[in-house]
Amino acid sequence: MTKFSNSLVVGAFSGATGAALGSPLLLVRTQLMSSSDSSIAVGTQHNHQGSFSALKHIFSEGGVRGLWRGTLGMALRNSVSSSMQIASFSVSKDLMDKNHWFKHSNKYVSAFFASNVAAVAKSLTTTPFDVVTTRLYNQPVDNLGKGVLYQGVADCARKIATTEGPLAFYKGLLPYYFRQVPQSILLLMFWDVLKDLQKTFMGKNDEKR
């Protein structure tokens, strides 16, 4: 359980840190991706001309605070995403290795299947936060650059649950999962390979001593 707890803590911290630093760019990305021709437009249209134009416009409306609007939602999303991905991978891989599920196969087969478990866990736990964060990022703002539809993460989640029902939190779950599968496999299998290389390198250094 110690390894599981450590994975959760480290993953949550790294995810929240990344969200805090990158939130303005994620805000711009969400608004640009939501922008479309008026004949097919869905949701709030911000009509930015590009990334730098969007940053300038958002800053002029709400200042620094406007650029980091919705950061709490993204911090929660990334904390859950990173912690669940790392922890579920570590626990499931240890379980497979200890029970010798793939003892006659390549040593990285367990890492492959564990990364798929991580993709499932990450998708199920992250999608609700993704839905909330997207709503926060893409809502219209007043003349001070403050969102007019939602007052924050809790208010947004409450309104979604009340008006659309609990299943609304899992809109886009399937495509999110299929996006996560290759990402999890590549990221976590390379991580496993790098850990083995580190052990080999450290072992050689110990022998030299």
N, C-alpha and C positions, 0 to 999 in steps of 0.2 A: 504493500500500500504506500510505502514511502516513495517509491519511484513514481507511482501514479500521482500522488500529491505534489511531488516536485515538478512533474511534467505540467500539471494544471497551473501551478503558480508561475513557473517560468514562461509557459505559453501565454497565459493571461497578461503578464507584464509586458512581454515583447509585442503582443498584439495591440495592447492599449497604447504603447509608446509609438508604434508605427501609425496608428490611427490619429494620434494627437499631432504628429508631424505632417502627415499627408492629407489631413481632412480637407483643406482648401482645394487641393487638386481633385479629390474625389467628389467634392461639391460641384466643381466645374464639369467634370466628366459626366456626372449624372444629368446635369442640366443640358449639356450639349447632346447627349444621347437621346434625351427626351424631345429635343427640338425636331420639328418636321413641318412639312407644308400644311397650310391651314386646312386643306381639303381632307387630310387624314390625321390631323393633330389630335392627340389624346392627352388630357391633363394640362397643367400650366406650361405655357410656352415663354421662355425667357429671351429668345431671339438674339443670342450672342453671335457675334461674327467670327469668333475663334477663341482659343484658350486665353491668350493675353487680354483680349477684349473683355472676356468674361471676368477675369480676375480684377481688371480695372473697374468694370461696371459694378461688381459686387462690393468692392472696397469703397467706391464712391457712394453707394447706397447705405452701407452699414459699418464702414470702417473695418478695423481689424476683427472686431466681434462678428461682423457679418461674414467674413471669410471663414471663421471657425464655427459658423452656425451648423448645428447637427452633429458636432464632434462627439458629444456624449453617446449618441446612438451608434456612431461608428466605432467608438472605443469599446462599447459593450459588445458589438458585433465581432470585432476583431479579437477581443479577449476570449470570447466563447469559441470562436473559430479556431484560433491557434492552440488554445489549451486542449480542446477536444480532439483535434487532429493529432497532436503529439502524444497525448496521454493514451488515446485509444490504440494508436499504433504500437506504442511501447508495451502496453499490457497484453494486447492480442498476440504480438510477436513473441513475447516471453512465454505466453501460454503454449503457443505452437512449438516453440523450441524445447521447453521443459517436458512436453508430452511426446516429443519426437514425431510429430505428425508428418514431417517431410524428411525423415532421416536418410532416405534413399534418393533424395533429389538434390539439386543444387542448393547450396546454403542460403541463397537469396530468394528461394521460392517462398519461404515463410514471410520475408519482407514484402514480397509482391502481394500476397493475400492480406497481410496485415495493413498494407496501405489502402487496399480496397475497403477494409473494415473502417479505416480512418475516414475515407471519403463518405461512407454512409453516415457515420457519427457526426461528421462535420456538417453535412448537408441538412440532417434532421434538426440539429441544434442551432444552426446559423441562419437558415432561411427566414424565420420569424423576425430576427434582428435586421436582416437585409431588407425586408419589406418595410419595416418601420423607418430605417435610415433613408431609404429611397424616398419615402413620403416626406420626411423632414427636409431633405435636400431639395426636392423639386416643388415644394409648396410656394405659392405666391407670397410676396413680402410687402410690407407697408413702406411709407416714405422714409422710415428709419432703418430699413433693411431687416426688419423682424418678421418672422413667419406669421401669417394671419390665420392659418387653418389649425395649427397645432402649437401648444405652448411648450411642448417638450416630449421626451420619450414616453413617459407614462400617459400623458394626455393623448398622444397619437395611438398608442397601443389600446387604450380604452375605447377610443372612437372607432377603431377598426373592428374590435371585438363586438361592440354594440351595434354597429351598422351593417357589418358584413359577415360576422360570425367567426368562430375560431379557425375555420379552414382557410380563411383569407390570409392568415399568417404563413401559409404554405403555398402561396401563389408562386409559380416558377420553380417549385422544388425539383421536378424531373430534369429540366435543362441545367439547373444549378448542379445537380448530382453528376450529370454527364460532363460538365465542365471540370468538376473536382476530381474525377477519376484519373485522368492523365496527369493532372497537376500533383495529386497526392502520390501516385506511383513514382513519377520522376523525382520529386522532391525527397520523399522518404527513403526510396531505394538508394539514391545517391548519398543521402545522409548516412545510411547503414554502411555503404561502401567506404565512405570517408572515415567513419568510426573504426572500421577494421584496419584501414591504412594507418590511422593514428596509433592503434595498438601495436601494429607491426613495427612502425618507426620507433616508438618508445621502447619496444622490446630490444631492437637492435642497439639502441643507445645504451640500455642497461648492460647488454653483453660486452660492449666496448669498455665500460667502466670496470 
